[in-house]
Each structure stands twice: as structure tokens, then as C-alpha cells.
Amino acid sequence: MTTRKPIKISVRELRVFQGKEEGLRGVNLAIPANQILGIIGPAGAGKTTFLRALNRLNDLSPDTHVEGETLLDGQDIYHPSFDVVALRKRVGMLFALPVALPMSIFENVVYGPRLSGVRNRKRLDEIVERSLKAAFLWDEVKDRLPMSGLRLSGGQQQRLCLARVLAMEELEVILLDEPCSGLDPISTAKIEEALTILKAKYTIILVTNNTKQAARVADDTAFFLNGEMVEYGPTGKIFTVPDDKRTNDYVTGKFG
Amino acid sequence: MKLNGEKIAKYALMTVAFSALASLLLIAVFIFKEGLPFMLKVGVKDFLLASDWDPQAGKYGIYPMIIASLYVTFGAMLIGAPLGVAGAIFLNEFVPKQVMRVVKPTIELLAGIPSVVFGFLGVMVLAPFIRTHMGGPGLSVLAAAVILGIMVLPTVISISSDAIGAVPNSYREGALALGATRWQSVYMVTIKAARSGIIASIILAMGRALGETMAVIMVAGNTVKIPHSVTDPVRTLTANIALEMANATGMAREALFATGIVLFVVIMILNGIALSVIKTKVRKK
């Protein structure tokens, strides 16, 4: 069982409409700081929509609108006076497909700090080394930082993206959207290992199609189905004695 | 051997393709055959670098016209490239998709306006404007550069905008998710990713500007002289061929073919650069 930690993100009756579709139908969730929340569920359950609501990436889709309350440290992130750009620096996101930007490895990592105006070369060097080490990529790329990030393998690119998120000094929450879906087992293991270390410093929300991955790394797990959150609890409980029959059917592989 | 439909279609298409290729090749061969001996006779250096052009007196220096072509072309790029690239960025990144769907084809239609119409506008509107506000005869380097700058806009806009449109949306989201503002994601990510396409559009536009003849004859003034100011009249390489061909015989005629070789080579080099820029992009992917 988890010890109660302060609540980092609190979501009340969160609804997301995409055109006429209701992508999320009123989700309630209180996410404690400094642990990993795994979100599982079949495709189309609203996992990604939920994640994208937390750093307001849904804003980019023209016909999407959001209802309900989403609090980060008690502040409503959808309040008109809330600075979206600042929000995305505090709530970083890792996508399913690695998005290495078309620039060198070094520049990829310092992209966020540069946007925040960090210019001091020594400081940037430190950020690159710290972030790449935290993402378990440093040893593989330390001798070729000027090389284009696009030339790394998929698994390396994903860790590069993780390093890029970690490089942001304002970072508090890491959202991961099926970060290992296209990766080999070794890269997957490295990312999972990184996450279990990183939770000491950050709040981590991991959406995954791979229930075993949630079982391995998540402290708490939430099960989503058809835009609703069916059940939420400590990972051990969700995977062994869930309250809801649908959760049980999903984690035991009866559908999915 | 039995001839069936497949084979007939194959050989028919092959014949058509080869004759298209062959006619292009023959044109190139013919230009070189007519012009090259002349160049060697006069001396390549004297032909390219002497400043006197007077075929009646046996003087065949095209240096002023090379300079004129370069000035006019680069002037046109100075106007057309920033405007065109900015327009492409605006259309792709800052305008609703529905507007883009109307505006882009409209701009591409601009490419279909005959150059004589642009030239006419230049003569009637632009040249008098330059004459009254900046001095000189009006027909000038500046007038030609402005007209050509506008004429190449469709090329620059449509090719750069295709390149920008091809940048995966995930790049934009990736940048925005890291706390970039809209504009930061455009200039730090989108433009970088579309860079090769944008450069290619500018080089192709340069080729068009260099080769344009009708509009340039109408607005450039056509004096064979190295220009000292943007309001001086000039004659470009293309204008030279068009203006003199009617009464050129013998050596003078060969001199015009040799001018054609110079244009041919410069445009080939520009296109070569454009192609290699486009190719490097493909290889990186």
C-alpha cells in the first residue's frame, strides 16, 4: 500500500469533447506527488486524451473543448489567466513515437532550456550531461553530441526525448504516452529503470498498452474504459483483487 | 515474335519518351555547336570579361550583361525570397486550413499570368513611379528586380509551403509540449525541418528569374552598360539574345548562341544545386 503523499494533480468531472464525440466522460482522479501512476485500458479508452488534457495539448485541435476542473498544485490550469507555455514547461510529455527534432543531439536536449533563455555554454553542457545520464543515454552518445538526433535508433531517440523533457528546469510532472510501444526490450527496460529513479523528484503518469509494464513500475494504477475511469487503486490491488469485474477481465487478458 | 497490346504500348511510350528527351538533347547540342567555336575564336576570357558589345565593330564582350543578369536576379531574390517564404509560413502555420485551401491555389494561378502582362504593369506603373521618386529613366535594375521578385512569388510560396506542410505535426507538438510558443516552434523546428525544401524553392525561383526575358526587356531599359546604381538601365543576357536575334548574321549570330551557352550553364548549375539539396533531405530520412 502507498503512504499518502501530497496531491499533485487533482481532476474533477473532467470531460473532453472532440467534435461531437465525448472522449472523456467525467473523470475524477487525485494524483499524489512523487510516484508513478500507471493508466491502462484498451485502445480508444481515453487514456491519451486524459494525458493531453493535463498539459493542454488538446488546445491545439480546433474542435476540442474541455469541461471540469483540473488543478495542478491547487491551481486551475484551464483558468484564462493560467500561462499555457509555463504549464508545458512544468508538465513535460513523452510521446508514443519518439520525436527527435531535426537538430543535433546536444541541441535536442537543450531545446527547452534555450526556450527559457539559458545561454551560458557551461550551464548547457551540465544540463546535457545530467539529463542524458538520467535518461540512461549518456554512455551511448557522449562522444557524438553534435550528430543529428534523427540518426539514433528508435530506442535511443525515445531516451533522447526523455532527456529533453528532463532538461527543463521547471519540470515537475512527466506525462508518458505509451513511451515503449515501439521499442526493443532493452530500451524499454532502461526507460523503466529511469522512471523508477526519477519518481523521487517528479510526479510521473504513464499511459501504457502493456499491462505488465504498469504492473512492473506503477505505484498506483487506473483502468480506463470508453472514456471513463473504471477503477483506481494501488497497483498490487488492481492486478490481483480489483473491485470491478471489467478491470479483472482486462488485466487477466479476457479482452483488450 | 508475337506483338500483343502490352508490347505495342511499351514501345509506343518508349518512342514518345525518347523523342522528348532527344529533342532536348538536340537543342543543347545545337547551341553548343553554334556557340562554342565562336567562344574559342574570340577567346573565352575576352568574351566573358570584356565590357564592349558592338557586333558591327567586331566587339563581343558580354561582361556588362552578365553583371546585369546577376544584379537583376539577386535583386529579385532579395524581394521574392523573404516575401515568399514568409507567406508560405503564414499560410501553413497561422491561417485556418479552409483559408489556406482557397489562397494557395489562387497564388499558384498567379504563375499562369503571362510575363508580358507583368512587364506591361512595370512599364505603365512601376517605371514612372521610380522615375519621379528616385530619379533616372525609371526603366532600371530596380524595376526589373521588383517585377521579377513578384513573378517568382508563386514558385517560392508553393514549393516552400509544400515543404512546410510536409513537416510532421509531431514535431510541432513536440516543440509545444516543451514549452515553446507558437512562433518559437515555427522558427526553431518547422523552418529547420523544411529548410531543404525552402532552399530548393529559392534556387528554382532564381532559375526562373535568370531566364525570364519578356518582362525584363520591357522594364530593364536594355542599355549595355555596367550599372552603378539601382536606377540605372541595364540589358540582361536573355534580353540581349531576344533583342539582337532579328538582324544577327555570321559572327553576331554565333555570339548570341554563345550567350545562350552562358545562360544554359548557369541555369544547369542552379538546378543541379536545387536537386542535390532536395536529395540530401531524402537521404537523411
Interface residues (C-beta under 8 A of the other chain):
Chain A: N55 L57 L60 P62 V85 A86 R88 K89 G92 M93 F95 L97 V99 L101 P102 M103 Y111 G112 R114 L115 S116 S148 L150 C161 R164 V165 M168 E170
Chain B: P96 P168 S170 Y171 R172 E173 G174 A175 L176 A177 L178 G179 A180 T181 Q184 M188 V189 K192 A193 K284 K285
